Amino acid sequence: MIMSKGLFQLLPLIIICLVSCNKEETPPQNSDEQLLKTGTTENMLLITYDSVARACDKYLEGFTLDLNNDHVDDLKISGIMPVYYTTDWVADISIYCLNREVEILGYQAMDTIYTYTNSYYNDTNLYITNYYNCFQTHNSDSIIEINASFRARYFVYDELIDSEATFESDTIVLTKSSLYHPAPPDEGVHYATDEYNNNCYNFPIDEVMYLAFRIKDKLGWLRMSIYNGCIVTVYESAIQQ
């Protein structure tokens, strides 16, 4: 069959039209599912708690939280106050992910432990204190160890939670007590003490904060506080529906 000159000239346009008409369109991503603001309740499953626990003078058995109302516990918060030898009266409080589907938003940290020694003599006794900190306090501080750990990130109201951030299902330390205890004295030392300032863990005391979590592909937030270093209160949580 002989194609007419006019039809031959239109052939490229016909091919372009056919290709563009058959090309599948990529649906736009729903950014609302990728980002969430703390405190948001619209299109969320909101759960209000009456959970207050004290670890001020004893072991805190804590409480469990079902964040998506599926009758399966997702988180547990518990702690203990080391009554003896504490220097700041802050309890050891941790949050535990109870199943692999729930994850806490946070970041990987490298805890560098510094140490320095202070001593003095009061005519009759020699006193030596070995200090251990997560932060360098003197130019002469020595590094004794570096440990990797996962930390939760803490949010205030109306901050953005990004689904592309780092989430992990883990046990996360929120606060840890600073301690001191007698150290084995060297020869000629009458009093020696080791003092551990556990300032690696930085949940803001006496403030209401938000933690971000994810269960499968749903983002959520948890509102809580730690008052007086030992009173844990969980107010509410919300997760995307």
Buried (B, 14 or more C-beta within 10 A) or exposed (E): EEEEEEEEEEEEEEEEEEEEEEEEEEEEEEEEEEEBBBBBEEEBBEBEBEBEBBBEEEEBEBBBBBBBEEEBBBBBBBBBBBEEBBEBBBBBBBBBBBEEBBBBBBEEBEEBBBBBEEEEEEEEEBBBBBBBBBEEEEEEBEEEEEEEBBBBBBBEEEBEBEBEBEBBBBEBBBBBBBBBEEBEEEEEBEBBBBBBBBEBBBBEBEEBBBBBBBBEEBBBBBBBBBBEBBBBBBBBBBBBE
